[in-house]
Amino acid sequence: MASEQWARLCKDRACGLRLGAWYRVARTELDSVVVTVGRNEIPVSRDVLEIMGMRPEVWSVVDRSIGSI
C-alpha cells in the first residue's frame, strides 16, 4: 500500500484551495496532483504545490487575499 501524501499551495493561485491549508492527495497525474477537498477531487498543477509523504504535524494560518475562497 502506498503511503498517504498531503499537499498545500506554496504559491497563491485561484484554484479552489486555501493558501497554507493541507489537503490529502487522492492521486498523482503526469503534470498535476488531485487533492481531496470535502467530497470533491480537484486537480492542481504540481508547480504550485508543496507535497509531503506524511500527515503534517504543523499547520499554517494565512491571511486571505482578495479573491480567495
C-alpha positions as CSV (number, residue, x, y, z in Angstrom):
1,M,0.0,0.0,0.0
2,A,1.3,3.4,-0.9
3,S,1.9,5.9,1.9
4,E,-0.5,8.8,2.4
5,Q,0.5,12.1,0.9
6,W,-0.5,15.6,1.7
7,A,-0.2,18.8,-0.4
8,R,-0.6,22.6,0.1
9,L,-0.3,25.6,-2.1
10,C,3.1,27.3,-2.0
11,K,2.0,30.0,-4.4
12,D,-1.2,32.0,-4.2
13,R,-3.4,30.7,-7.1
14,A,-7.1,30.8,-7.8
15,C,-7.6,27.0,-7.9
16,G,-10.2,26.3,-5.2
17,L,-7.6,25.7,-2.4
18,R,-6.7,27.9,0.5
19,L,-3.1,29.0,0.8
20,G,-1.4,27.2,3.6
21,A,-4.1,24.6,4.2
22,W,-3.1,20.9,3.8
23,Y,-5.1,18.6,1.6
24,R,-5.0,14.8,1.2
25,V,-3.6,13.7,-2.1
26,A,-6.1,11.4,-3.9
27,R,-3.7,10.6,-6.8
28,T,-0.9,12.0,-8.8
29,E,-1.0,12.5,-12.6
30,L,1.6,13.5,-15.1
31,D,1.5,17.3,-14.6
32,S,-0.9,17.6,-11.7
33,V,-1.9,16.3,-8.3
34,V,-5.5,15.6,-7.5
35,V,-6.4,16.6,-3.9
36,T,-9.5,15.9,-1.9
37,V,-11.5,18.9,-0.7
38,G,-14.5,17.7,1.2
39,R,-16.1,15.2,-1.1
40,N,-14.6,16.7,-4.2
41,E,-11.4,16.0,-6.0
42,I,-9.6,19.0,-7.5
43,P,-6.6,18.7,-9.9
44,V,-3.9,21.3,-9.2
45,S,-0.6,21.9,-11.1
46,R,2.4,20.4,-9.4
47,D,4.5,23.5,-9.7
48,V,2.3,25.4,-7.2
49,L,2.2,22.7,-4.5
50,E,4.4,21.5,-1.6
51,I,3.9,17.8,-1.2
52,M,4.7,15.7,1.9
53,G,4.9,11.9,2.4
54,M,3.2,12.1,5.8
55,R,0.5,13.9,7.6
56,P,1.8,17.4,8.6
57,E,2.1,18.0,12.4
58,V,2.3,21.8,12.0
59,W,-0.4,23.8,10.2
60,S,-0.2,27.4,8.9
61,V,-2.6,30.3,9.4
62,V,-2.5,32.5,6.3
63,D,-4.5,35.8,5.8
64,R,-6.9,35.6,3.0
65,S,-6.1,37.6,-0.1
66,I,-8.6,39.3,-2.3
67,G,-10.3,36.7,-4.5
68,S,-9.5,33.7,-2.3
69,I,-12.2,31.3,-1.1
